[in-house]
């Protein structure tokens, strides 16, 4: 790093003399497509940042210009920030004995998994999900060749499926391996329903025929 930036970083934090570097990127965000692991974060909107708190305060806006040190030079990169509402998951579907939801942020943050498809969070033993291998940790990205990028698309794709009907699911494992599963429904013992968070608490409603 050149002397000019070293002097600016030291002046901002003369006691600890530390800097910030990118250690992990959240899949699906604007930053993931523009920053790289190992980038040194020098400034945000021209203001030097040398602590987590300073960078947290600097990005409280829709977009920022981040100055990073990469490959021997300083670069200015415009990045859209991501607003976090703190609510977490507010809708889930029980289908074929599997609990299915939109991918939650920790998957993208901790494992770098792109937030596309629907995520199998849990499965009940003895259900079709168990018998045909629709296990927790998988993402379903297609139902009978219909893309399911989110939970609403998944619900629309499975709502009309009948008891004992076979359904072809295109899934992705933790390791990004694509696997196709053919699952036979048992709507009598494992009916489909969804739960939603409302102002009055969680509500359960039936889906499908």
Residue, then its C-alpha position, 0 to 999 in steps of 0.5 A: x500500500x502506498x504511503x499516502x493511504x498508510x498515513x491516512x489510515x494511521x491518522x484515523x486510528x493512531x493507537x491500534x493502527x489497523x485496517x479492514x479487509x473483506x473476509x466473506x461476501x453475502x451471496x446475491x448482494x451487489x457487494x458480492x458481485x463487485x468486491x473480492x475476498x481480501x480487498x482492503x477497505x480504505x474509505x467509504x464516500x471519501x471518509x477513511x474507515x478503520x473500525x467496524x463501527x465506522x463502516x457501519x455508520x458510513x453505509x446507512x444510505x441506499x448506495x455508497x462509493x467504497x475505496x478498496x486496495x486491490x492488486x497494488x492500487x486504490x479503486x473506487x467501487x459504487x455499491x448498493x447497500x442492502x436494507x435488513x428489516x430484522x424480521x427473518x422468515x415470515x412465511x413457510x409451507x409444509x408440503x409432502x412432509x417438508x417444511x419449505x421457505x425462502x432462503x434466509x440470510x445466514x445461508x447467503x452470509x455464512x455459506x455463500x449460497x445464492x438466494x434462489x429457489x426455495x429452501x428445505x428447512x426440515x422434513x418429517x420422518x415417514x413422509x414422502x420427503x423422507x422416502x424420496x430424498x427431499x432432505x433438509x439443506x436442499x433448494x428446490x429450483x424447479x417443479x415439473x420443469x417450472x422454475x421456482x425462484x421464490x416461495x410464491x412461485x413454488x406454491x403456484x407450481x404445487x397448488x394443483x397437484x393431486x393425491x398420489x401424483x408424481x412430481x419431478x423436482x430439480x434440487x440443489x445440494x449444499x455443495x451446489x450439486x444439481x439432483x433431480x427427485x421424483x416424489x409421489x404425493x400423499x395428500x391424505x396423510x401429508x396435506x399441504x398448508x402454509x403458515x404466515x406471520x400476521x399482526x395477530x401471530x402465526x396463521x395456518x391456511x390450506x393450499x392446493x385442492 
